[in-house]
């Protein structure tokens, strides 16, 4: 016997651990035409939304719990980039059939993310069709204190959390029919299937950060968004880019002379935080990261944009000061 839309919602989504806890400041969640949310005085509501399509943003044969984790992190990472605290999310799920084993695993993945980021489900939609997942995450930030891409100023330093390139390399290997189960590829597996949004670091460091973005399309591509919105240029030092160890090893062994650097500059799906801050905030930010056992790297400098430089907003320089030229700088839809 097939399961109905409303039974699916009740059995797999309107459950403890996924929806708001009793006594939550959220007024009303699943059960009516709309959710109702109180926005505390002095706060602003921050909204972000991402759609993940099967075999574009994830592999349709992936474990459903992993698909849920990636879908949530894609959105929570956006909240981190704005310096917002997570509040709640809505979910629009389109799937070809009501597969209860798939739903059980998917809802468990959501439950894990709700627990990790304190961001419960308050509503959504369920339809039949090709597999896709749309999540809208809601956050709160002090009024007029959100981190923006437009806040970088000449003289600021450029930082990035974590290490880069592992998730993107995982995607490339999977597409080429290679397994991630081998011992030397476990870091790639973790980076792709268990990504981490830097929400807590952003919360602790937001008063010290001048501009921020999360890395979803690639370091150079996303750095260009900060440069453009801030009307500045960014100069990155190749020797300071934190290339993931597994990327260096695997690509180095495959003959990549850059030992993964070029890949780390352009690969997407890292969900690390790229941000700028004044030089006098560096030690405080490093201390915050150290307290969380999070790697934080200073990778460059914000410089004034003038003349022809405006056409080349982000430059990555080698040890000799020469620019590293790459054909592709990041992921773009429809290109």
C-alpha positions as CSV (number, residue, x, y, z in Angstrom):
1,X,0.0,0.0,0.0
2,X,1.4,3.4,-1.0
3,X,2.0,6.1,1.6
4,X,0.2,9.4,1.2
5,X,1.8,12.9,1.2
6,X,0.5,13.8,4.6
7,X,1.6,10.4,6.1
8,X,5.1,11.1,4.8
9,X,5.2,14.5,6.4
10,X,3.9,13.1,9.7
11,X,6.1,10.0,9.7
12,X,9.4,11.4,8.5
13,X,9.4,15.2,9.0
14,X,7.0,16.4,11.7
15,X,9.0,14.6,14.3
16,X,11.0,15.4,17.5
17,X,14.6,16.2,16.7
18,X,13.6,17.8,13.3
19,X,10.9,20.3,14.3
20,X,11.2,23.0,17.0
21,X,11.4,22.0,20.6
22,X,8.6,22.8,23.0
23,X,9.0,26.3,24.3
24,X,10.8,27.5,21.2
25,X,10.6,31.2,20.3
26,X,9.2,30.1,17.0
27,X,5.5,30.6,17.3
28,X,4.1,28.0,15.0
29,X,5.7,25.4,12.6
30,X,4.3,22.5,10.6
31,X,0.5,22.0,10.5
32,X,-1.0,25.1,8.9
33,X,-0.7,26.9,5.6
34,X,2.3,28.9,6.8
35,X,4.7,28.9,9.7
36,X,4.7,31.9,12.1
37,X,7.9,33.3,13.4
38,X,8.5,36.2,15.9
39,X,11.5,38.3,15.0
40,X,13.0,39.7,18.3
41,X,13.3,43.4,18.7
42,X,16.6,44.7,17.4
43,X,17.1,41.7,15.1
44,X,16.8,41.3,11.3
45,X,15.7,38.2,9.5
46,X,18.3,36.8,7.1
47,X,17.1,34.4,4.3
48,X,18.9,32.1,1.9
49,X,17.8,29.4,-0.4
50,X,19.5,26.7,-2.5
51,X,18.2,24.1,-4.8
52,X,20.1,20.8,-5.2
53,X,19.3,18.7,-8.3
54,X,20.1,15.0,-8.6
55,X,23.3,14.4,-10.7
56,X,24.0,18.1,-10.8
57,X,24.7,19.0,-7.2
58,X,24.8,15.4,-5.8
59,X,24.8,11.9,-7.1
60,X,21.3,10.3,-7.1
61,X,22.8,7.0,-5.8
62,X,24.3,8.7,-2.7
63,X,23.2,7.8,0.7
64,X,20.1,9.9,1.4
65,X,21.4,11.0,4.8
66,X,24.5,12.4,3.1
67,X,22.3,14.2,0.5
68,X,20.4,15.9,3.4
69,X,23.6,16.9,5.1
70,X,25.0,18.5,2.0
71,X,21.7,20.3,1.3
72,X,21.6,21.7,4.8
73,X,25.2,22.8,4.9
74,X,24.9,24.6,1.6
75,X,22.3,26.9,3.3
76,X,23.8,27.1,6.8
77,X,27.1,28.1,5.3
78,X,25.3,31.1,3.7
79,X,24.1,32.1,7.1
80,X,27.6,31.9,8.5
81,X,28.9,34.1,5.7
82,X,26.3,36.8,6.8
83,X,27.3,36.5,10.5
84,X,23.8,35.2,11.3
85,X,22.6,32.8,13.9
86,X,20.5,29.9,12.5
87,X,16.8,30.1,13.3
88,X,14.9,27.6,11.2
89,X,14.5,26.2,7.7
90,X,11.8,25.2,5.2
91,X,12.1,22.2,2.8
92,X,10.7,21.6,-0.6
93,X,11.3,18.0,-1.6
94,X,10.5,16.6,-5.1
95,X,11.1,12.8,-5.6
96,X,10.0,10.3,-8.2
97,X,8.4,7.9,-5.7
98,X,7.6,7.5,-2.0
99,X,10.5,5.3,-1.1
100,X,10.3,4.8,2.7
101,X,13.8,3.5,3.1
102,X,15.1,6.6,1.3
103,X,12.9,8.9,3.4
104,X,14.0,7.3,6.6
105,X,17.7,7.9,5.8
106,X,17.1,11.4,4.4
107,X,15.1,12.5,7.5
108,X,17.9,11.1,9.7
109,X,20.4,13.3,7.9
110,X,18.2,16.3,8.5
111,X,17.9,15.3,12.2
112,X,21.7,15.3,12.5
113,X,22.0,18.8,11.0
114,X,19.2,20.2,13.1
115,X,21.0,19.0,16.2
116,X,24.4,20.3,15.0
117,X,23.2,23.8,14.0
118,X,20.1,24.3,16.1
119,X,18.1,25.0,13.0
120,X,14.7,23.2,13.0
121,X,12.3,22.5,10.2
122,X,9.1,24.7,10.3
123,X,7.4,23.9,7.0
124,X,7.7,23.1,3.3
125,X,6.3,21.2,0.4
126,X,6.3,17.7,-1.0
127,X,5.8,16.8,-4.7
128,X,6.4,14.0,-7.2
129,X,8.9,14.4,-9.9
130,X,12.7,14.3,-10.7
131,X,14.7,14.3,-7.4
132,X,15.5,17.8,-6.2
133,X,15.8,19.4,-2.8
134,X,15.2,23.1,-2.1
135,X,15.9,24.5,1.4
136,X,15.4,28.0,2.6
137,X,17.3,28.7,5.8
138,X,16.3,31.6,8.1
139,X,18.7,33.3,10.4
140,X,18.8,36.3,12.8
141,X,21.4,39.0,13.0
142,X,21.7,42.2,15.0
143,X,20.0,45.1,13.1
144,X,22.4,46.6,10.5
145,X,25.3,44.3,11.7
146,X,25.1,41.6,9.0
147,X,28.4,40.7,7.3
148,X,28.3,41.8,3.7
149,X,30.5,41.2,0.7
150,X,30.9,44.9,0.3
151,X,32.8,45.7,3.5
152,X,36.4,45.0,2.4
153,X,38.8,48.0,2.4
154,X,42.4,48.4,1.0
155,X,44.8,47.3,3.7
156,X,42.6,44.5,5.0
157,X,43.9,41.0,5.2
158,X,42.3,38.0,3.4
159,X,41.6,34.8,5.4
160,X,40.1,31.4,4.7
161,X,39.0,28.7,7.1
162,X,39.9,25.0,6.8
163,X,41.5,23.4,3.8
164,X,40.5,23.6,0.1
165,X,39.9,21.2,-2.8
166,X,39.0,17.9,-1.2
167,X,35.3,18.0,-1.9
168,X,35.9,19.1,-5.5
169,X,38.4,16.3,-6.0
170,X,36.0,13.8,-4.6
171,X,33.4,14.8,-7.2
172,X,36.0,14.4,-10.0
173,X,37.0,11.0,-8.8
174,X,33.4,9.7,-8.4
175,X,32.6,11.0,-11.9
176,X,35.5,9.0,-13.3
177,X,34.2,5.9,-11.6
178,X,36.8,5.8,-8.8
179,X,36.0,4.8,-5.3
180,X,36.5,7.0,-2.2
181,X,36.6,4.0,0.1
182,X,40.4,3.5,-0.1
183,X,42.3,4.6,2.9
184,X,44.1,7.5,1.2
185,X,40.8,8.9,0.1
186,X,39.0,9.0,3.4
187,X,39.6,12.8,3.8
188,X,38.0,13.3,0.4
189,X,35.0,11.2,1.5
190,X,34.6,13.3,4.7
191,X,34.9,16.6,2.9
192,X,32.2,15.7,0.3
193,X,29.8,13.7,2.4
194,X,30.2,15.4,5.7
195,X,30.9,19.1,5.0
196,X,31.0,21.5,7.9
197,X,29.5,25.0,7.9
198,X,31.6,27.5,9.9
199,X,28.6,29.0,11.7
200,X,30.2,29.0,15.2
201,X,33.4,30.6,14.0
202,X,31.5,33.3,12.2
203,X,29.4,33.9,15.3
204,X,32.4,34.4,17.5
205,X,34.4,36.4,14.9
206,X,31.7,38.5,13.2
207,X,32.5,41.8,15.0
208,X,36.1,41.5,13.7
209,X,35.3,40.6,10.1
210,X,34.8,43.3,7.4
211,X,33.5,41.2,4.5
212,X,32.7,37.5,4.0
213,X,31.4,34.9,1.6
214,X,31.3,31.1,1.8
215,X,33.2,29.1,-0.8
216,X,30.7,27.2,-2.9
217,X,31.9,27.9,-6.5
218,X,35.7,28.0,-5.9
219,X,38.1,30.3,-4.1
220,X,38.9,32.6,-7.0
221,X,35.3,32.9,-8.2
222,X,34.0,33.7,-4.7
223,X,36.9,36.0,-3.9
224,X,35.9,38.0,-7.0
225,X,32.4,38.5,-5.5
226,X,34.0,40.3,-2.5
227,X,36.3,42.3,-4.7
228,X,33.5,43.4,-7.0
229,X,31.0,44.3,-4.3
230,X,33.7,46.1,-2.3
231,X,35.2,47.9,-5.3
232,X,38.7,46.6,-4.4
233,X,41.2,44.1,-5.7
234,X,42.5,41.0,-3.9
235,X,46.0,39.8,-4.1
236,X,46.4,36.2,-2.9
237,X,49.7,34.4,-2.2
238,X,49.9,31.0,-3.7
239,X,52.2,29.7,-1.0
240,X,49.6,30.5,1.6
241,X,46.6,28.7,0.0
242,X,45.7,25.8,2.4
243,X,45.5,22.9,-0.1
244,X,44.1,19.8,1.5
245,X,46.7,17.2,2.1
246,X,44.8,14.5,0.2
247,X,44.6,16.8,-2.8
248,X,48.3,17.4,-2.8
249,X,49.1,13.7,-2.5
250,X,46.6,12.3,-5.0
251,X,47.0,15.0,-7.7
252,X,50.8,15.1,-7.2
253,X,50.9,11.4,-7.8
254,X,48.8,11.8,-10.9
255,X,51.4,14.3,-12.3
256,X,49.9,17.6,-11.3
257,X,52.9,19.9,-11.2
258,X,51.0,22.4,-9.1
259,X,50.4,19.6,-6.5
260,X,46.7,20.5,-6.2
261,X,47.1,24.3,-6.0
262,X,45.3,25.0,-9.3
263,X,42.5,22.6,-8.3
264,X,42.1,24.2,-4.8
265,X,41.8,27.7,-6.4
266,X,38.9,26.7,-8.6
267,X,37.1,23.7,-7.1
268,X,33.7,24.3,-5.5
269,X,31.8,22.6,-2.6
270,X,34.3,23.5,0.1
271,X,31.8,25.6,2.2
272,X,34.7,27.2,4.0
273,X,34.5,30.9,5.0
274,X,36.5,33.4,3.0
275,X,36.7,36.8,4.6
276,X,38.6,40.0,5.1
277,X,39.6,41.8,8.3
278,X,41.9,44.6,9.4
279,X,45.4,43.6,10.3
280,X,44.8,44.5,14.0
281,X,42.2,41.8,14.2
282,X,44.4,38.9,13.0
283,X,45.6,37.7,16.4
284,X,42.1,37.7,17.9
285,X,40.7,35.8,14.9
286,X,43.6,33.3,15.1
287,X,42.9,32.8,18.8
288,X,39.2,32.1,18.1
289,X,40.1,29.5,15.4
290,X,42.7,27.9,17.7
291,X,40.1,27.6,20.5
292,X,37.9,25.7,18.0
293,X,40.8,23.6,16.6
294,X,40.0,25.1,13.3
295,X,42.7,25.9,10.7
296,X,42.7,29.6,9.7
297,X,45.0,30.9,7.1
298,X,45.9,34.4,6.1
299,X,46.2,34.1,2.3
300,X,46.4,37.7,0.9
301,X,45.8,41.4,1.0
302,X,43.0,43.8,-0.1
303,X,44.4,46.5,-2.4
304,X,43.0,49.5,-4.1
305,X,41.4,49.0,-7.5
306,X,42.4,51.3,-10.2
307,X,42.8,51.5,-14.0
308,X,43.1,48.3,-15.9
309,X,43.2,46.3,-12.6
310,X,39.4,46.7,-12.3
311,X,39.1,44.0,-15.1
312,X,41.2,41.6,-13.0
313,X,39.8,41.8,-9.5
314,X,41.6,38.8,-8.0
315,X,45.2,37.8,-8.7
316,X,47.0,34.8,-7.2
317,X,50.8,35.4,-7.1
318,X,53.6,32.9,-7.0
319,X,56.8,33.3,-4.8
320,X,58.3,35.5,-7.5
321,X,55.3,37.8,-7.6
322,X,54.1,36.6,-11.0
323,X,50.4,36.0,-11.5
324,X,49.2,32.4,-11.8
325,X,46.9,32.2,-14.9
326,X,44.1,29.8,-14.9
327,X,41.6,29.2,-17.7
328,X,38.6,28.4,-15.4
329,X,38.2,30.1,-12.1
330,X,35.1,28.3,-10.7
331,X,31.8,26.6,-11.2
332,X,29.0,28.4,-13.1
333,X,25.6,27.2,-14.1
334,X,24.7,27.4,-17.8
335,X,28.4,27.7,-18.9
